[in-house]
């Protein structure tokens, strides 16, 4: 049987200008999804968000025809990871994924996405374009 997930990094996918630790991910060619290979934590004062190992996400839902302008891998790894995690559970993942417990609204998840892109060093024009795209078109993906 053919291996369909390819490990990209054992130490994490590093974004050159990022102030955040690098998530360890692999890519599943069949599903076109990224998979988190080790739990990833992000501190959103006063909350600690922990995305569990094996969570799958699409990195960024930028339609292929627009990759000449904004390719998904140019938006960081941590920002779409946290954003997709919050979207998947409508801002309220179960268990101890958010400590202390809280629920993020869709708008708060989008604002956090933008904040993390800043920490990852994504250029302002790219952040603005993607932030507005998720605000305008992301409702269908919420949950």
Secondary structure as UniProt FT lines:
FT   STRAND          5..7
FT   TURN            16..17
FT   STRAND          25..28
FT   TURN            29..32
FT   STRAND          33..36
FT   STRAND          40..44
FT   TURN            45..46
FT   STRAND          47..51
FT   TURN            53..54
FT   STRAND          56..57
FT   HELIX           64..66
FT   TURN            67..69
FT   HELIX           72..75
FT   HELIX           78..88
FT   TURN            89..91
FT   TURN            95..96
FT   STRAND          98..99
FT   HELIX           106..119
FT   TURN            120..121
FT   HELIX           124..137
FT   HELIX           138..141
//
